Amino acid sequence: MKIAILGTGRVGGTLGRRWSQGGHHVVFGSRTPEDARVKQLLAECGENAEAVSLAQAVQAADVVIMALPWHVAQEELSKHDFDGKVLVDCTNPLNAQFTGLDLGFDTSAAEAIAAWAKGARVVKAFNTVSSAAMADPTFDGQPAAMFYCGDDEQAKAIVGSLAGELGFDAVDAGDLKVARLIEPLAMLYIHMAVNRGWGSRRAFRVVERGG
């Protein structure tokens, strides 16, 4: 599968490294694809990765990972026609102070992105864990949960499979509007990580009682 990743920061870089090392062809979309930092990322990914412009990345891929900051999402996504591609929204709509969300409960970043990204089949995922957990989602032998949601069942199945390949316990949470709950869950994680000492050492997990 050819996966475009818009953004080369911690989230985009970590996901790209793991999927490229797992055999997927990864196309990083960057405003500065020739930058030394991007070249270093490509070296870490190996032969299955390349870097191009954001527009070229969208055109080249089957699945597009939105790992750019929330505040540039509308400007960037409105430029492209996704033509039925799966678009995975990894963003959290954090306010300027990183103390809360710009949106929540009666709408979500994922729903806004679905409106901005023409022709995209949007799935919310990869926003409730740290990049360290993306690199290694196993905690004492148990996989961290990865909640995802969307309105297209085929698109969700693709994203659930990609999450499972990384080692997550992929949890289908329902329709795209469920992002109104998943995004505040991510804010709870950010609060616990930053203000309550969790750091990247913990993640959410779903447990089930047998019988």
C-alpha positions, -999 to 999 in steps of 0.1 A, spaced: 0 0 0 12 35 -8 8 58 22 12 96 21 20 113 53 14 150 54 40 162 80 74 151 91 72 158 128 70 133 157 37 118 147 42 117 110 78 107 112 72 79 137 42 64 117 62 67 85 92 49 98 71 21 112 50 15 81 80 19 57 100 -6 77 70 -29 76 70 -30 38 46 -1 28 57 26 4 56 58 23 55 92 6 62 121 30 46 154 20 66 184 31 69 221 23 107 215 24 113 180 11 150 187 6 156 198 42 184 180 60 159 169 88 137 153 61 166 135 45 176 121 79 141 108 83 142 91 49 175 75 59 159 61 90 129 48 70 150 29 44 144 23 7 105 23 10 103 61 16 105 93 -3 97 130 3 79 152 -21 56 183 -20 24 181 -1 4 181 -33 25 154 -49 21 132 -18 -17 135 -19 -18 126 -56 5 96 -52 -11 77 -23 -40 53 -16 -41 64 21 -33 99 33 -23 106 69 -30 141 81 -2 148 106 1 185 102 -8 209 130 -45 216 135 -41 254 129 -30 248 92 -55 219 85 -82 240 67 -57 260 46 -38 229 35 -66 204 30 -88 228 10 -62 228 -17 -66 192 -27 -92 169 -43 -89 136 -25 -110 117 -50 -122 90 -27 -89 84 -9 -88 74 27 -78 104 48 -67 96 84 -71 126 108 -44 124 135 -50 160 148 -62 173 181 -79 207 179 -58 222 207 -62 259 216 -33 283 214 -24 277 251 -25 239 248 -49 239 278 -81 228 260 -98 222 227 -111 246 201 -139 222 194 -157 194 213 -188 174 221 -212 191 196 -187 189 167 -151 177 162 -119 184 142 -125 152 122 -160 165 111 -145 198 101 -117 181 82 -143 160 64 -159 192 52 -126 208 41 -111 177 24 -130 174 -9 -138 138 -18 -120 122 12 -132 93 32 -121 105 67 -112 83 96 -102 96 130 -72 77 145 -37 80 160 -45 110 182 -49 95 217 -13 82 223 22 97 223 46 93 194 66 70 218 36 47 220 34 48 182 70 36 181 62 8 206 26 3 216 33 -27 239 32 -20 277 42 -49 299 32 -73 271 -2 -57 265 -11 -35 235 -23 0 239 -58 8 225 -62 28 193 -97 41 190 -108 50 155 -141 61 139 -155 70 105 -185 68 82 -170 45 56 -167 9 66 -141 0 40 -120 30 50 -122 21 87 -112 -15 79 -80 -2 62 -71 21 91 -79 -6 117 -56 -30 98 -28 -3 97 -31 3 134 -30 -35 140 2 -38 120 18 -14 144 8 -35 173 -22 -16 186 -54 -31 199 -75 -14 172 -110 -4 185 -137 6 161 -157 33 180 -184 39 154 -193 68 131 -172 99 125 -192 120 149 -178 98 177 -146 119 172 -165 143 195 -157 118 223 -123 106 210 -108 141 208 -116 150 245 -101 116 254 -69 127 238 -71 160 257 -73 139 289 -42 120 279 -23 152 271 -33 166 305 -21 135 323 11 133 303 20 170 307 5 180 341 3 147 360 36 131 353 26 104 329 49 115 301 51 88 274 52 59 298 15 52 298 -14 47 274 -50 39 274 -60 2 272 -93 -16 269 -97 -45 293 -124 -72 292 -137 -96 319 -140 -132 307 -170 -154 312 
